[in-house]
Amino acid sequence: MATVKEQLERVEALKAQPNRLDFSTISPIKIGMIGGHGTGPTITQESQTVIDYILRDQVAPGTGQ
């Protein structure tokens, strides 16, 4: 498992990429959730819970938008 230091180094390397996508220029940003590919139902559900919480003020209730 990677250490925090290794992950921070990875992040900095990704940020230094010349063709890095600037998400601040994209609207709307679409996020998809697909269970499977080694991601069990518990991880998928908890990921959805986190996304729902983070986007609670931007997503109209019941619309998924």
MODELLER restraints for C-alpha pairs under 7 A, 6 or more apart:
rsr = mdl.restraints
at = mdl.atoms
rsr.add(forms.Gaussian(group=physical.xy_distance, feature=features.Distance(at['CA:35:A'], at['CA:41:A']), mean=6.56, stdev=0.5))
rsr.add(forms.Gaussian(group=physical.xy_distance, feature=features.Distance(at['CA:35:A'], at['CA:44:A']), mean=5.84, stdev=0.5))
rsr.add(forms.Gaussian(group=physical.xy_distance, feature=features.Distance(at['CA:59:A'], at['CA:65:A']), mean=5.17, stdev=0.5))
